[in-house]
Amino acid sequence: MRVDLPYGSRPYAVDLGGRDARVLAAPELSQPAPLDELLDGALTAPIAATLPRLAPGARVTVIVSDPSRHEPRAAMVAALRRHLGPGRWTLAVATGTHGPCDLRALGLDGFGGDPIVNHDGESGIVEVGTTARGTPVRVHRCLLEADLVIATGCIRPHYFAGFGAGAKALFPGLGETAAIRINHRLKTAPRARAGIVDGNPCREDLEDAVRQIPTPMFLLDAVAGPDDRVHAAVAGDVFAAFRAGADRARPWFTVRAAPAPLVIASDALPVSASLYQAAKIAAAAAPLVAPGGTLVVVAECADGTGPLETVNEAIFRIGVLPRLPAGARLVLVSSLDAETVSRTLLVHAATVASAIPAAPLGRVLVVPRASQLICEAAS
């Protein structure tokens, strides 16, 4: 069997020969309606909320995700302008702990000269309170200095928050770095997993934080399919509308297979750009690895590892390794040299072929778009 894996700037060809191999992929979805039609439909039928009408001079903060996520930002902002009317708009880029981004990569050149907050996790921070789990609620002041905050995003699986988007745009999206790290410690909980919203302590904690922000809020989220196209949209209450979108998306992304001794997992850009992002590949595929097995992560990582201590301790140590079964090996095939990988918590392999002989013989699962899936172990 030959499989062309998404890898980075080009595909990565894997030849599995005559091995007992299975490629895991989500079911194909039908052709979606035009994006503007989906967004307009969501805004004309908001869930558990009324579409705001802006008074002249009203201050509106519209939150968009940073370039590490593939999202139709320009279309969502344009739809909001069509439906809400004029106001004093500010665009806030929800960078979370990623730091300021290249604004040119957002595809929002036509925002109209309105102010843009390129969040850095440290500047302009205001303390609001503390969650029931002890997370300090510290967020950028643009969330409190507005008459209305509009969260946008794209609902797709997230490896410890259940799904991306929803309230996550406000916190951790516009949160203080130290406060975000405290919330992210909850990723070690058994139910802090892709596809789980209610009963997920990490998700519940970040929503507790957002409920303490006193500014009126509204949501417009696209709902992505595993083909990375937008197949639906939801608008309305930040919490109720998000859940409706997550419920819509969950069956699109869920795949099941019996754990295998060798799992080869990859994904496309931007997830494969750095090891920081590629952790999502490992976390998603971990439930498919049999005890003592090997998980081979195939990601180009052309942008390097990312901040090494954060990648090792805050991501892999507490967010990925605990998901793997006893005795499992975690191998990285990338453009990074062996010395660089040796400073991480993964094992270097120059090629997938060189990683395979070290794995036990038996079934092979190949997961080409792992971070886009909710992988569940079947008995």
Sequence and secondary structure as in RCSB ss.txt:
>XXXX:A:sequence
MRVDLPYGSRPYAVDLGGRDARVLAAPELSQPAPLDELLDGALTAPIAATLPRLAPGARVTVIVSDPSRHEPRAA
MVAALRRHLGPGRWTLAVATGTHGPCDLRALGLDGFGGDPIVNHDGESGIVEVGTTARGTPVRVHRCLLEADLVI
ATGCIRPHYFAGFGAGAKALFPGLGETAAIRINHRLKTAPRARAGIVDGNPCREDLEDAVRQIPTPMFLLDAVAG
PDDRVHAAVAGDVFAAFRAGADRARPWFTVRAAPAPLVIASDALPVSASLYQAAKIAAAAAPLVAPGGTLVVVAE
CADGTGPLETVNEAIFRIGVLPRLPAGARLVLVSSLDAETVSRTLLVHAATVASAIPAAPLGRVLVVPRASQLIC
EAAS
>XXXX:A:secstr
 EEEE  SSS EEEE TTS EEE           HHHHHHHHHHS BSS      TT EEEEEEE TTS   HHH
HHHHHHHHH   EEEEEEE TTS    GGGGS TTS S  EEE  SSTTEEEEEE TTS EEEEEGGGTSSSEEE
EEEEE EETTTEESSGGGGTTTTTB HHHHHHHHGGGGSTT STT  TT HHHHHHHHHHHT  S EEEEEEEE 
TTSSEEEEEEESTTHHHHHHHHHHHHHHEEEE  EEEEEEE  TTTTSSHHHHHHHHHHHGGGEEEEEEEEEE  
 TT SSSHHIIIIIIIIIIIGGGS TT EEEEESSS HHHHHTTTSEEESSHHHHSTTS SS EEEETTGGGSEE
EE  
